[in-house]
Amino acid sequence: MNLRKWMRLFGATILIGALVTVVGSVCIQLANPDFRDVEAGGWLSYILMMALIGMTFGAFSHMGFFAYMMLNYIARSIFKRPMTWVTIQGFITAFILFEIGYWTYDTNFPEQTYWAVPLGLLVGSLLVGWMKTGQTSAGAWVPTIFFLIAITTLESIPVFKLGNISSLMYQMIPLFVCNAYQIMRLHRILASEPAAAPVAAATK
């Protein structure tokens, strides 16, 4: 990946993070009667603040994406049989889904959170994994789901400690969308770069 492609991916990711955060937060605030009476200047300030926060989410997601790429490259160097690393990712994914339920059960989160959040994350990841395999190969199924669930959850750990479902959704949804965008762009970016194929082989 050359500098131009990297900058393009990074720029698109932070813009997507800003857009998703602004749209999501405004939709939530529109349901708040107190916020509807705020002057136009207040709305503009709020939207700008949410856009900046969303760009931060996008940058954070981009860091997680390249961290996973490095992890994937190292793991494939250690485990000579590709299925070994794929199996490990599958087990870790299942463990993380269980951990989300454990973190949110009998806490300040709403009662349904312990099953609704893992289920929603799994369904979204399965959908993206299905689209990824449709454009690449069946070998991308587990790595894509692992990346979306494991990395998104790791990036969202700080808000799990708050016990606030709105804060969790504010951060987790933009991160998931940014991660999904990057994993879906990866095979297109590397299509003309054979030398980079070993780095992304498990997600292509």
trRosetta pair geometry for C-beta under 8 A, 3 or more apart (Angstrom, degrees):
i j d omega theta_ij theta_ji phi_ij phi_ji
1 5 5.0 -122 -162 87 83 124
1 6 5.4 101 143 -61 115 90
1 9 7.9 -30 -163 3 136 142
1 189 6.1 18 -109 151 105 121
1 190 6.9 -56 -67 -83 89 82
1 193 6.8 -136 -61 19 47 175
1 196 6.2 95 -26 -115 70 161
2 5 5.3 91 56 14 71 101
2 6 7.0 -135 101 -6 35 93
3 6 5.6 -58 -144 39 32 112
3 7 6.1 31 159 -19 68 107
4 7 6.0 -56 -147 37 27 108
4 8 6.4 28 154 -20 62 108
5 8 5.6 -54 -147 36 32 114
5 9 6.3 31 155 -17 65 105
5 189 5.4 125 -179 -154 129 108
6 9 5.9 -56 -149 38 30 109
6 10 6.1 28 155 -17 66 110
7 10 5.6 -54 -141 40 31 112
7 11 6.0 31 159 -19 65 108
8 11 6.0 -55 -144 38 25 109
8 12 6.3 22 159 -15 62 109
9 12 6.0 -58 -146 39 27 108
9 13 6.2 29 156 -23 63 110
9 62 7.5 136 126 -127 93 111
9 182 6.7 78 -175 -123 112 88
9 185 6.2 164 -120 115 103 146
9 189 6.6 -1 -67 -88 128 151
10 13 5.8 -58 -148 34 28 113
10 14 6.6 18 161 -12 65 105
10 59 7.7 38 -164 -111 95 68
10 62 5.4 60 -121 -136 77 156
11 14 6.3 -59 -147 38 29 101
11 15 6.3 26 156 -16 64 111
12 15 5.8 -60 -148 40 30 111
12 16 6.2 32 155 -20 67 107
12 181 7.1 -146 129 152 107 136
12 185 7.7 126 87 -78 145 164
13 16 5.8 -55 -148 36 29 110
13 17 6.4 32 152 -20 63 105
13 58 4.6 150 134 -172 77 100
13 59 7.7 130 108 -72 111 34
13 61 6.1 -150 178 85 121 114
13 62 5.0 127 100 -69 157 105
13 65 7.9 -111 -117 -4 157 149
13 178 5.1 74 -163 -156 89 102
13 181 6.4 171 -106 89 73 128
13 182 6.0 22 -96 -67 122 106
14 17 5.4 -48 -147 35 36 117
14 18 6.4 39 152 -21 65 102
14 54 7.8 119 -176 124 60 74
14 55 4.4 39 -178 -148 102 75
14 58 3.4 157 -108 100 44 140
14 59 5.6 29 -94 -51 111 74
14 62 7.3 -37 -52 -24 84 132
15 18 5.7 -51 -149 35 33 111
15 19 6.3 32 153 -19 66 106
15 55 7.6 18 -75 -103 33 86
15 58 7.1 100 16 -116 30 169
16 19 5.7 -54 -144 38 32 111
16 20 6.1 27 160 -15 67 108
16 58 6.2 133 63 -108 74 122
16 174 7.9 154 126 -159 76 82
16 177 6.2 -146 153 127 113 107
16 178 5.6 152 94 -97 115 74
16 181 5.5 73 82 -23 178 166
17 20 6.2 -58 -143 39 25 105
17 21 6.2 22 160 -16 62 113
17 54 4.3 164 136 166 74 76
17 55 5.8 136 88 -95 116 24
17 56 7.5 -144 139 57 142 37
17 57 4.3 -179 -163 82 123 94
17 58 2.7 -140 2 -51 139 94
17 59 7.6 -101 34 -5 165 55
17 61 6.5 -177 -79 13 126 130
17 174 5.0 77 -146 175 70 116
17 175 7.8 36 -119 -79 104 43
17 177 7.6 161 -92 80 52 104
17 178 5.0 11 -71 -72 93 130
18 21 6.0 -63 -147 40 25 109
18 22 6.2 22 159 -18 65 111
18 50 7.8 115 -159 123 66 69
18 51 4.3 35 -161 -156 108 72
18 52 7.6 40 -116 -49 105 18
18 54 3.7 135 -106 95 35 121
18 55 4.7 16 -65 -55 105 77
18 58 6.7 -43 -23 -17 72 134
19 22 6.0 -59 -146 37 26 108
19 23 6.2 19 161 -13 64 111
19 54 6.9 175 19 155 31 154
20 23 6.1 -58 -143 41 27 107
20 24 5.9 22 162 -14 64 115
20 54 6.4 161 61 -144 71 125
20 173 6.5 -153 159 126 122 95
20 174 4.4 157 94 -108 121 80
20 177 4.9 156 -87 58 163 156
20 178 7.6 -130 23 -43 144 83
21 24 6.0 -60 -141 42 24 108
21 25 5.9 16 165 -13 64 114
21 50 5.2 -172 132 170 100 90
21 51 7.0 159 81 -98 113 30
21 53 5.8 -160 170 91 155 93
21 54 2.9 -154 26 -82 135 109
21 57 6.2 146 -60 21 131 141
21 170 7.1 55 -138 -171 87 75
21 174 4.8 4 -62 -76 86 146
22 25 6.2 -62 -140 41 22 103
22 26 6.0 19 163 -16 63 113
22 47 5.7 49 -143 -154 111 80
22 50 4.8 129 -96 110 62 120
22 51 5.3 15 -65 -74 120 75
22 54 6.1 -68 -26 -20 76 152
23 26 6.1 -60 -143 38 24 107
23 27 6.4 25 158 -20 61 109
24 27 5.9 -58 -150 34 27 111
24 28 6.6 23 155 -15 63 107
24 169 7.4 -153 174 140 134 98
24 170 7.0 165 115 -120 127 55
24 173 6.0 140 -102 90 162 144
24 174 7.2 -128 18 -53 144 93
25 28 5.7 -55 -150 37 33 110
25 29 6.1 27 155 -16 67 110
25 46 7.7 -153 129 159 124 101
25 50 4.6 -145 52 -128 153 144
25 170 6.5 51 -83 -126 97 100
26 29 5.7 -58 -142 42 32 108
26 30 6.2 41 156 -31 65 102
26 46 7.9 124 -92 119 80 116
26 47 6.8 21 -74 -98 118 91
26 50 7.4 -161 -42 58 81 169
27 30 5.8 -48 -149 24 29 114
27 31 7.4 26 152 -16 57 100
28 31 6.1 -61 -169 30 37 109
28 32 7.3 33 140 -22 65 105
28 166 7.0 122 -167 -144 153 109
29 32 5.2 -51 -157 26 49 117
29 35 4.6 -90 180 116 96 166
29 46 7.2 92 -108 160 177 150
30 35 7.4 -97 -83 88 24 120
30 36 6.9 69 -146 -83 53 97
32 35 4.2 58 89 8 111 113
32 36 7.2 177 90 -23 61 81
33 36 5.9 -51 -155 20 37 115
33 37 7.7 29 157 -15 63 101
34 37 6.7 -64 -170 29 36 105
35 38 5.6 -28 -169 -7 53 120
38 42 3.7 -106 170 90 114 144
38 43 6.0 143 102 -49 113 75
38 46 7.6 61 118 -19 159 136
39 42 5.0 104 58 2 68 102
39 43 7.4 -129 105 -2 41 87
40 43 5.5 -53 -153 35 39 113
40 44 6.3 38 152 -20 69 104
41 44 5.7 -52 -146 36 33 111
41 45 6.3 34 155 -19 65 105
42 45 5.8 -53 -148 36 31 111
42 46 6.3 31 153 -20 64 108
43 46 5.6 -58 -148 37 30 111
43 47 6.2 27 156 -18 67 107
44 47 5.8 -54 -144 37 30 109
44 48 6.2 30 156 -18 64 107
45 48 5.8 -56 -148 37 29 111
45 49 6.3 29 154 -19 64 108
46 49 5.8 -56 -149 36 29 111
46 50 6.3 25 155 -15 65 107
47 50 5.8 -56 -146 40 31 109
47 51 6.3 35 153 -24 65 105
48 51 5.6 -53 -148 33 31 113
48 52 6.5 29 154 -17 64 104
49 52 5.9 -55 -152 35 31 109
49 53 6.4 30 151 -16 65 106
50 53 5.5 -53 -146 39 35 113
50 54 6.1 38 153 -22 66 106
51 54 5.5 -53 -146 37 30 114
51 55 6.4 34 153 -21 64 102
52 55 5.7 -49 -149 33 32 113
52 56 6.7 37 149 -20 61 101
53 56 5.5 -53 -157 32 35 115
53 57 6.7 39 146 -20 66 100
54 57 5.4 -47 -151 32 38 115
54 58 6.5 41 150 -20 65 102
54 174 5.6 -137 -135 -139 83 154
55 58 5.4 -49 -149 34 36 116
55 59 6.5 37 151 -18 65 101
56 59 5.7 -52 -148 36 34 110
56 60 6.3 35 152 -19 65 106
57 60 5.6 -57 -148 38 31 113
57 61 6.2 34 152 -22 65 106
57 171 6.5 -169 -109 -145 121 66
57 174 4.4 47 128 112 156 129
57 175 5.6 -112 -173 -68 105 74
57 178 6.6 174 131 -13 91 147
58 61 5.6 -52 -146 35 30 113
58 62 6.4 34 152 -22 63 104
58 174 7.3 -78 -57 162 70 111
58 178 5.1 -172 -118 -114 64 143
59 62 5.6 -51 -150 32 33 115
59 63 6.7 36 150 -20 63 101
60 63 5.7 -51 -154 32 33 113
60 64 6.6 32 149 -16 64 105
60 155 5.8 126 143 -154 112 118
60 175 7.0 -49 94 -109 111 104
61 64 5.6 -56 -151 38 34 112
61 65 6.3 42 149 -27 66 103
61 155 6.6 42 -91 -141 60 168
61 174 7.8 -126 -41 132 136 79
61 175 5.2 177 -82 -143 108 67
61 178 3.6 86 100 108 172 133
61 179 5.4 -127 -159 -57 112 73
61 182 7.0 177 143 -12 106 137
62 65 5.5 -47 -149 29 33 117
62 66 6.8 23 158 -9 64 102
62 178 7.4 -79 -46 164 67 124
62 182 7.1 165 -106 -87 61 147
63 66 6.3 -61 -152 41 30 101
63 67 6.2 34 150 -23 65 109
64 67 5.4 -54 -145 36 33 116
64 68 6.4 34 156 -19 66 102
64 151 4.6 128 164 -175 122 113
64 152 8.0 121 137 -71 160 38
64 154 7.0 155 -130 82 124 111
64 155 5.2 -55 -64 -66 152 123
64 175 7.9 42 28 -164 153 107
64 179 6.9 -42 93 -96 124 109
65 68 6.0 -56 -155 34 28 108
65 69 6.6 30 149 -20 63 105
65 147 7.9 50 -120 -171 64 122
65 151 7.4 91 -76 171 46 159
65 179 6.6 -178 -77 -124 96 71
65 182 4.7 -62 -115 138 149 159
65 183 7.6 -147 -129 -57 107 72
66 69 5.2 -45 -145 33 40 117
66 70 6.5 42 155 -18 66 100
67 70 5.9 -55 -154 36 31 109
67 71 6.4 32 149 -18 65 107
67 151 7.6 152 74 -126 107 115
68 71 5.4 -54 -145 39 36 113
68 72 6.0 40 155 -23 68 105
68 147 5.4 79 -171 -124 162 100
68 151 5.5 -50 -59 -76 131 138
69 72 5.6 -51 -145 35 29 114
69 73 6.4 31 154 -20 62 105
69 199 5.7 29 -177 169 100 108
69 200 6.9 -27 -132 -80 101 78
70 73 5.7 -53 -148 35 32 112
70 74 6.4 27 155 -15 66 107
71 74 5.9 -59 -148 39 29 107
71 75 6.0 27 157 -19 67 111
72 75 5.9 -55 -141 38 27 110
72 76 6.3 23 161 -16 63 109
72 85 7.9 102 -145 167 64 140
72 143 7.1 60 -118 -148 127 127
72 199 6.9 89 92 -178 109 57
72 200 7.5 54 109 -105 146 37
72 202 5.5 -145 -163 43 118 129
72 203 7.1 -39 -140 -18 164 109
73 76 6.1 -59 -148 38 25 107
73 77 6.6 25 152 -20 60 108
73 198 6.9 78 -129 125 88 90
73 199 4.9 -21 -83 -125 114 71
74 77 5.6 -60 -155 34 33 112
74 78 6.5 26 152 -17 68 107
75 78 5.7 -58 -148 37 34 108
75 79 5.9 -4 167 14 73 109
75 85 4.8 117 143 -128 115 126
75 88 7.6 -143 -163 71 134 142
76 79 6.6 -59 -121 58 29 84
76 82 7.0 9 -131 -110 95 74
76 85 5.9 -56 -83 -21 62 169
76 198 7.0 -174 105 178 143 87
76 201 6.9 110 -133 56 164 116
76 202 6.4 -153 -71 -36 127 122
79 82 7.5 118 115 -100 105 21
79 84 4.1 -147 -170 86 129 123
79 85 4.5 168 64 -49 146 93
79 88 7.6 -155 -59 -1 161 135
80 84 7.8 48 54 22 49 137
81 84 4.6 91 78 -14 95 107
81 85 8.0 174 92 -2 59 79
82 85 6.2 -61 -162 38 43 104
82 86 6.3 39 147 -18 74 111
82 139 7.6 -15 151 -150 139 125
82 201 7.9 -94 -119 120 128 118
82 202 7.0 -178 -156 -97 104 96
83 86 5.3 -56 -144 42 39 115
83 87 5.9 44 156 -25 71 104
84 87 5.9 -55 -150 34 26 110
84 88 6.5 27 152 -19 62 105
85 88 5.6 -50 -147 34 34 114
85 89 6.5 37 153 -20 64 103
85 202 6.8 -77 108 -107 128 149
86 89 5.7 -54 -153 35 31 112
86 90 6.6 35 149 -22 63 104
86 139 7.6 -96 -94 -158 141 77
86 142 5.0 92 -165 76 91 145
86 143 6.8 -71 -115 -49 80 85
86 202 7.0 -166 -78 -149 87 113
87 90 5.5 -52 -153 32 34 115
87 91 6.6 32 153 -16 66 103
88 91 5.9 -55 -151 37 33 109
88 92 6.3 31 153 -17 66 108
89 92 5.7 -56 -145 39 31 111
89 93 6.2 38 155 -25 65 106
89 142 5.5 120 93 147 120 106
89 143 6.0 -1 146 -96 172 55
89 146 3.8 -47 180 -85 110 159
89 150 7.8 -103 -154 -17 81 146
90 93 5.7 -53 -150 31 29 114
90 94 6.7 26 155 -15 63 104
90 142 5.3 -49 -69 -149 92 127
90 146 7.2 -83 -67 -71 37 112
91 94 5.9 -56 -151 37 32 109
91 95 6.3 33 152 -20 66 108
92 95 5.5 -55 -147 37 33 114
92 96 6.3 33 155 -21 67 105
92 146 6.5 58 77 -141 108 109
92 150 6.0 22 130 -92 113 134
93 96 5.9 -55 -148 34 28 109
93 97 6.6 29 154 -18 62 104
93 142 7.6 -142 -7 -164 149 81
93 145 6.0 41 -135 123 156 99
93 146 4.9 -103 -65 -103 115 69
93 149 5.1 81 -143 72 91 141
93 150 6.2 -87 -94 -47 67 100
94 97 5.9 -54 -152 34 32 112
94 98 6.6 32 151 -17 64 106
95 98 5.7 -58 -154 37 33 112
95 99 6.2 35 149 -23 67 106
96 99 5.3 -50 -145 34 35 115
96 100 6.6 43 154 -25 65 96
96 149 5.8 140 89 141 133 105
96 150 5.4 -174 -32 -100 166 68
96 153 5.3 157 178 51 124 164
97 100 5.8 -45 -153 25 33 113
97 101 7.1 31 150 -12 60 102
97 118 4.4 99 -163 -154 84 118
97 121 7.2 -167 -110 81 90 121
97 122 6.2 39 -115 -66 136 114
97 149 6.6 -33 -61 -170 90 138
98 101 5.8 -58 -160 37 36 112
98 102 6.4 35 146 -20 69 107
98 118 7.8 70 -61 -119 22 155
99 102 5.3 -54 -146 38 37 114
99 103 6.1 39 155 -23 69 104
99 153 7.8 99 82 172 115 147
100 103 5.8 -52 -145 35 30 111
100 104 6.3 3 163 1 64 114
100 114 7.6 157 124 -149 71 52
100 117 5.7 -131 160 103 127 114
100 118 4.6 155 79 -72 129 96
100 121 7.2 147 -41 23 177 149
100 153 6.4 -102 -73 -126 112 128
100 160 7.8 -117 -131 -117 70 134
101 104 6.4 -74 -142 48 25 95
101 105 5.8 35 162 -40 67 110
101 114 4.4 71 -151 -179 69 85
101 115 6.4 38 -114 -76 110 53
101 117 8.0 -180 -77 63 57 97
101 118 5.5 -34 -50 -19 91 142
102 105 6.0 -45 -134 18 25 114
102 114 7.8 99 -38 -145 17 108
103 107 7.4 -16 149 -23 52 153
103 160 5.2 -8 155 178 142 128
104 107 5.7 -104 -157 33 37 126
104 109 4.6 -29 -159 43 95 157
104 113 4.4 -113 165 116 134 112
104 114 4.5 -173 92 -86 97 67
104 117 6.3 100 -2 27 168 139
104 160 7.2 -95 -66 -151 88 94
105 114 4.0 57 -76 -103 76 148
107 113 7.9 -69 58 70 102 137
107 163 5.2 -135 152 -122 109 104
108 163 3.1 60 56 165 118 128
108 164 7.0 -20 114 -63 120 51
109 113 3.8 -64 149 33 127 162
109 114 7.3 134 91 -47 132 71
109 163 5.7 -124 -43 -157 68 63
109 164 7.7 -131 -93 -60 68 6
109 165 5.5 105 -143 -65 82 92
109 168 7.5 17 -112 -11 116 151
110 113 5.1 122 64 -34 73 100
110 165 5.6 -4 1 -45 101 149
111 114 7.7 -50 172 10 42 100
112 115 6.4 -72 -172 52 63 89
112 116 4.7 50 141 -24 95 125
113 116 5.8 -66 -121 46 27 104
113 117 5.4 20 -174 -17 71 113
113 165 6.0 -134 -93 -99 128 112
113 168 7.9 77 -148 60 128 163
114 117 7.4 -28 -114 30 10 101
114 118 7.6 -2 163 2 43 111
115 118 6.4 -63 -150 46 34 103
115 119 5.8 31 158 -20 69 117
116 119 5.8 -62 -143 42 26 111
116 120 6.0 25 161 -19 65 111
117 120 5.9 -55 -141 38 27 109
117 121 6.2 26 160 -17 63 109
117 168 7.2 -45 -112 146 138 140
117 172 7.8 6 -152 124 109 173
118 121 5.8 -59 -145 40 29 111
118 122 6.1 30 157 -21 66 109
119 122 5.7 -56 -146 37 29 111
119 123 6.2 27 158 -18 65 107
120 123 5.9 -53 -143 36 29 108
120 124 6.3 27 159 -15 63 109
121 124 6.0 -58 -147 40 27 110
121 125 6.2 25 156 -18 63 111
121 148 7.6 171 -179 133 85 96
121 149 5.7 102 150 -117 115 84
121 152 6.9 -173 -144 90 117 137
121 153 7.4 52 -158 -64 160 99
121 172 7.8 -70 -88 172 109 128
121 176 7.2 -135 -126 -105 80 139
122 125 5.8 -59 -146 39 28 110
122 126 6.2 30 156 -21 65 106
122 145 7.9 30 -143 -159 62 111
122 149 7.0 29 -89 -94 59 127
123 126 5.8 -53 -147 35 29 112
123 127 6.5 32 154 -21 62 105
124 127 5.8 -55 -152 33 31 113
124 128 6.5 24 155 -12 65 106
124 148 7.1 -147 110 160 93 138
124 176 6.2 26 128 171 150 139
124 180 7.5 -88 160 -73 103 138
125 128 5.9 -56 -147 41 33 106
125 129 6.0 36 153 -21 66 109
125 144 7.3 160 -174 127 84 80
125 145 4.5 92 153 -135 117 72
125 148 4.1 171 -115 89 99 134
125 149 5.2 -17 -75 -49 161 93
126 129 5.5 -55 -142 39 30 114
126 130 6.3 36 155 -24 64 103
126 145 6.6 29 -78 -105 51 117
127 130 5.8 -51 -151 30 29 112
127 131 6.7 24 152 -13 62 104
128 131 5.7 -55 -151 39 35 109
128 132 6.1 38 150 -23 67 106
128 144 6.2 -149 115 160 95 120
128 145 7.9 153 73 -85 94 59
128 148 6.0 129 64 -72 142 156
128 180 4.7 -116 -112 -135 147 106
128 183 6.9 73 158 80 126 127
128 184 6.8 -104 -161 -59 99 109
129 132 5.4 -52 -144 35 32 114
129 133 6.3 29 159 -16 66 104
129 140 7.3 -178 -153 120 73 82
129 141 5.1 71 176 -149 115 58
129 142 7.9 62 -143 -56 136 18
129 144 4.3 156 -106 90 79 123
129 145 4.7 -7 -67 -55 142 89
129 148 7.6 -119 -49 11 92 137
130 133 6.1 -55 -146 38 28 106
130 134 6.4 32 152 -23 61 108
131 134 5.5 -55 -150 34 32 117
131 135 6.6 17 157 -8 65 109
131 184 6.8 -7 111 -113 119 118
132 135 6.2 -70 -153 43 29 100
132 136 5.9 -18 165 20 70 115
132 140 4.8 -124 136 125 112 130
132 141 7.4 166 82 -89 109 41
132 144 4.6 166 48 -91 164 162
132 183 6.5 -36 -96 136 136 104
132 184 6.3 -119 -88 -100 87 71
132 187 7.8 135 -156 -6 84 132
132 203 7.5 -58 -178 -175 138 78
133 136 6.3 -74 -125 59 29 81
133 137 6.6 -49 -147 111 69 20
133 138 5.4 45 -151 -103 120 41
133 140 5.4 -173 -84 65 66 99
133 141 5.1 16 -67 -71 131 84
133 144 7.7 -129 -41 15 81 146
135 184 7.6 74 43 -153 153 80
135 187 6.6 156 121 70 109 145
136 139 7.7 -88 124 59 109 81
136 140 4.7 60 81 -14 134 147
136 187 5.1 -141 -85 -93 119 164
136 203 7.8 39 98 145 175 48
136 204 5.0 -149 -155 180 136 46
137 140 5.9 115 64 -7 63 96
137 204 6.9 39 22 124 101 56
138 141 5.8 -14 -175 -20 58 117
139 143 7.7 20 146 7 68 117
139 201 8.0 -33 126 154 139 71
139 202 6.8 -113 150 -147 103 47
139 204 7.6 4 84 75 109 51
140 143 5.9 -75 -154 55 48 105
140 144 5.3 48 156 -29 84 115
140 187 7.8 -43 -96 -56 152 133
140 202 7.4 126 -108 148 56 44
140 203 5.2 69 -135 -162 93 39
140 204 6.0 -166 -78 56 117 6
141 144 6.4 -74 -158 33 16 107
141 145 6.7 5 158 -9 59 111
142 145 5.8 -60 -146 41 32 108
142 146 6.0 35 156 -22 68 108
143 146 5.5 -54 -142 38 31 114
143 147 6.2 33 159 -22 66 105
143 202 4.5 138 -74 140 157 97
143 203 4.7 -121 115 -82 133 76
144 147 5.8 -53 -148 34 29 110
144 148 6.4 21 158 -13 64 109
144 183 5.6 126 -134 164 88 142
144 203 6.0 118 -68 -139 75 91
145 148 6.0 -59 -145 40 30 107
145 149 6.0 13 163 -5 67 114
146 149 6.4 -68 -141 46 23 98
146 150 5.3 0 176 1 67 122
147 150 6.6 -56 -117 48 16 96
147 151 5.3 -6 -172 6 58 124
147 179 6.6 -175 140 177 95 116
147 183 5.7 143 97 -89 146 138
147 203 7.0 28 -24 -104 146 133
148 151 7.0 -37 -99 46 10 95
148 152 5.7 7 176 -12 49 124
148 176 6.5 57 -166 -146 92 83
148 179 5.6 148 -116 119 65 127
148 180 6.3 43 -112 -78 118 78
148 183 6.9 -81 -61 4 92 157
149 152 6.3 -61 -136 41 14 106
149 153 6.1 11 164 -16 57 115
150 153 6.0 -64 -150 38 23 108
150 154 6.3 20 157 -17 63 109
151 154 5.7 -52 -143 38 33 111
151 155 6.2 30 158 -17 65 108
151 179 6.0 159 93 -127 119 142
152 155 5.9 -59 -148 40 28 110
152 156 6.2 16 156 -12 64 116
152 172 6.4 75 168 -155 105 80
152 175 5.2 139 -139 120 82 110
152 176 4.9 39 -128 -87 145 74
152 179 5.5 -113 -70 10 96 158
153 156 5.7 -69 -145 44 30 105
153 157 7.1 62 152 -60 63 76
154 157 6.0 -14 -160 -28 36 112
155 171 7.9 -157 126 158 89 107
155 175 5.0 179 101 -156 135 147
156 159 5.5 -56 -175 43 77 106
156 160 6.3 88 128 -34 86 95
156 168 6.9 67 -180 -151 122 74
156 171 5.5 145 -124 114 89 114
156 172 4.6 29 -108 -89 149 87
156 175 6.2 -158 -61 45 98 157
157 160 5.5 -52 -152 23 39 117
157 161 7.3 38 156 -21 66 99
158 161 6.2 -59 -168 26 37 111
158 162 7.6 38 143 -27 65 101
158 171 7.9 -99 70 168 96 174
159 162 5.3 -38 -158 15 53 119
159 164 7.4 -84 -172 60 89 86
159 167 4.9 -161 -151 131 113 100
159 168 4.9 161 133 -95 120 57
159 170 7.6 -166 -129 61 156 91
159 171 4.8 169 -20 35 154 144
159 172 7.2 -128 70 -39 140 90
160 168 6.7 70 -84 -109 52 111
162 167 5.1 -28 87 79 153 152
162 168 7.4 -163 60 -53 110 81
164 167 4.1 61 88 14 113 112
164 168 6.6 175 91 -15 58 85
165 168 5.4 -53 -147 35 35 116
165 169 6.3 31 157 -15 68 105
166 169 6.0 -57 -148 40 30 106
166 170 6.2 38 152 -27 64 106
167 170 5.4 -49 -145 30 31 118
167 171 6.6 12 162 -4 63 107
168 171 6.5 -72 -155 44 26 96
168 172 5.6 7 165 -8 69 122
169 172 6.1 -58 -118 45 27 100
169 173 5.5 24 -176 -18 67 115
170 173 7.3 -61 -143 31 6 102
170 174 7.6 -9 162 2 45 111
171 174 6.8 -72 -158 43 28 100
171 175 6.1 21 158 -15 67 118
172 175 5.7 -64 -147 42 30 112
172 176 6.0 31 158 -23 68 108
173 176 5.8 -53 -144 35 29 111
173 177 6.4 26 159 -17 64 106
174 177 5.8 -57 -145 38 32 109
174 178 6.2 31 158 -18 67 107
175 178 5.8 -56 -146 39 29 110
175 179 6.2 28 156 -18 65 108
176 179 5.8 -57 -146 39 29 110
176 180 6.2 30 155 -21 65 107
177 180 5.6 -52 -145 36 30 112
177 181 6.4 34 154 -22 63 104
178 181 5.7 -52 -149 33 31 113
178 182 6.5 27 155 -17 64 106
179 182 5.9 -57 -149 37 32 109
179 183 6.3 24 158 -14 67 108
180 183 6.1 -58 -143 40 29 105
180 184 6.2 22 159 -14 64 113
181 184 6.0 -67 -150 42 25 107
181 185 6.2 19 156 -17 65 114
182 185 5.7 -61 -144 39 30 108
182 186 6.6 51 154 -49 64 93
183 186 5.7 -27 -151 -5 34 121
183 203 6.3 -103 -153 -176 93 134
184 187 8.0 -56 -174 25 33 94
185 188 5.6 -70 -163 45 52 111
185 189 5.8 49 147 -26 85 109
186 189 5.9 -61 -148 35 29 108
186 190 6.2 0 166 3 67 114
186 200 5.5 -175 163 -144 120 141
186 203 5.9 13 92 112 153 123
186 204 7.1 -119 115 -78 106 85
187 190 6.2 -65 -137 51 29 96
187 191 6.3 61 156 -64 62 87
187 200 7.1 -176 -85 144 61 136
187 203 7.4 -140 -56 120 93 79
187 204 4.7 135 -104 -125 104 86
188 191 5.7 -23 -152 -19 31 119
189 193 7.7 -16 135 15 66 125
190 193 4.9 -84 -151 54 61 105
190 196 5.0 -121 -137 93 110 121
190 197 6.6 142 160 -86 124 56
190 199 7.9 -149 -116 67 149 102
190 200 5.3 166 14 40 170 149
190 204 7.1 -89 79 -87 129 136
193 196 4.2 19 124 20 118 115
193 197 7.3 179 105 -42 70 70
194 197 5.5 -23 -162 -18 45 120
196 199 5.4 -46 -177 29 72 117
196 200 6.6 29 139 8 91 107
197 200 6.5 -85 -150 55 36 84
197 201 5.7 62 157 -72 76 88
197 204 7.2 -74 -148 28 80 160
198 201 5.5 -20 -137 -22 32 120
200 203 5.3 -72 -169 56 78 96
200 204 5.2 78 129 -35 96 112
201 204 5.9 -65 -136 33 28 110
